[in-house]
Amino acid sequence: MAGFQTHPARLVRSVPLSELTKHLEFEMPAISRFGFVPGQWLSFQQVKPDGEELTRAYSISSPPGDDARFALCLNRVQDGFMSNFLCDMKEEDEIRCQGPFGDFILRPPIRDTIFIATGTGIAPFRSMLHWLLGDESRHQGRQLWLLFGNRTEKDIYYHDEFLGLAAEHPNFHYCPTLSRGSTEWQVLRGYVQDHVAGLAKGRSDMQAYICGLDKMVKANRELLKSLGWDRKSIRYEKYD
Ligand SMILES: Cc1cc2nc3c(=O)[nH]c(=O)nc-3n(C[C@H](O)[C@H](O)[C@H](O)COP(=O)(O)OP(=O)(O)OC[C@H]3O[C@@H](n4cnc5c(N)ncnc54)[C@H](O)[C@@H]3O)c2cc1C
């Protein structure tokens, strides 16, 4: 594992996911393999025009591989420096990062699991789900639900990719929910917490992972605890 080393990371691919969100793929030219565990994050460093050095955390959104590549899913925060700096990077541009860090990782043994995300909170789950579903011995046929909340259809990142994974794996249930979906939207409506009880009630044998902004994380943790879930079965990562 790369530990606390600082690495240069070169942008090799930049794909818009929505008006304000990008999928960015990097490679680390100084190393041949970058080891990390799905769910971990990297710390990015950049000097601002006024000379202040800024560091910000970003979850790795790709599964580990045999190379030195990784991806991020990030959105532009209004008046924020780092998120806009990263979104404005051009292919071949470099930035320094440190890591991997974090213990928001899958805890064995694998159980039936709900992954709850809003917005770019999907990043660690994209990594975890590709890794888990990549090998039967990792998911062991457990039931895996991804409850993914966004505002409208155009805000759902990686929609086709998750539909594809669900078509391939009968034990993976992709549940996107929209708070302001169009009249044509046929799947779930409302906030993620409106759908948690339906999956989690009477199932305190399961595990939940939650990722996104503080308010959403809090609401879902409280809800699961009110359903009798042990706090140790609820793992979370907050972005703010
Ligand atoms: C462990 C961890 C992992 C993270 N992973 C991701 C990720 O995968 N993708 C991603 O897009 N972000 C992620 N974040 C958030 C990220 O680190 C930054 O906080 C965010 O990009 C804003 O940084 P900034 O320098 O652009 O703005 P800042 O100058 O830090 O913030 C500007 C303003 O926006 C508010 N703000 C901060 N973060 C957010 C946010 N996420 N949404 C809305 N408002 C915010 C601040 O309170 C502040 O008022 C993660 C945070 C943590 C702690």
The ligand as an ORCA input file, in Angstrom:
! r2SCAN-3c Opt
* xyz 0 1
  C     -13.260     12.030      3.215
  C     -13.821     13.014      2.195
  C     -14.011     12.584      0.891
  C     -14.525     13.481     -0.051
  N     -14.740     13.024     -1.321
  C     -15.314     13.841     -2.238
  C     -15.616     13.353     -3.553
  O     -15.370     12.178     -3.892
  N     -16.183     14.223     -4.423
  C     -16.475     15.523     -4.080
  O     -16.992     16.254     -4.943
  N     -16.198     16.003     -2.852
  C     -15.607     15.211     -1.931
  N     -15.311     15.710     -0.682
  C     -15.477     17.163     -0.409
  C     -14.154     17.884     -0.782
  O     -13.105     17.482      0.081
  C     -14.236     19.414     -0.644
  O     -14.746     19.750      0.616
  C     -15.100     20.068     -1.708
  O     -14.656     19.735     -3.026
  C     -15.009     21.619     -1.540
  O     -13.668     22.035     -1.639
  P     -13.321     23.455     -2.250
  O     -11.867     23.756     -1.948
  O     -13.721     23.523     -3.683
  O     -14.276     24.450     -1.490
  P     -14.149     25.073     -0.013
  O     -13.465     26.380     -0.116
  O     -13.585     24.052      0.915
  O     -15.682     25.260      0.345
  C     -16.472     26.303     -0.150
  C     -17.814     26.286      0.569
  O     -18.603     25.136      0.222
  C     -18.962     24.355      1.372
  N     -18.735     22.946      1.001
  C     -17.631     22.196      1.264
  N     -17.744     20.971      0.718
  C     -18.923     20.935      0.091
  C     -19.600     19.948     -0.669
  N     -19.063     18.730     -0.872
  N     -20.812     20.281     -1.187
  C     -21.351     21.494     -0.980
  N     -20.762     22.475     -0.263
  C     -19.580     22.198      0.270
  C     -18.019     24.797      2.488
  O     -18.709     24.713      3.733
  C     -17.690     26.228      2.095
  O     -18.654     27.105      2.627
  C     -14.812     14.818      0.298
  C     -14.610     15.232      1.623
  C     -14.134     14.354      2.562
  C     -13.919     14.826      3.974
*
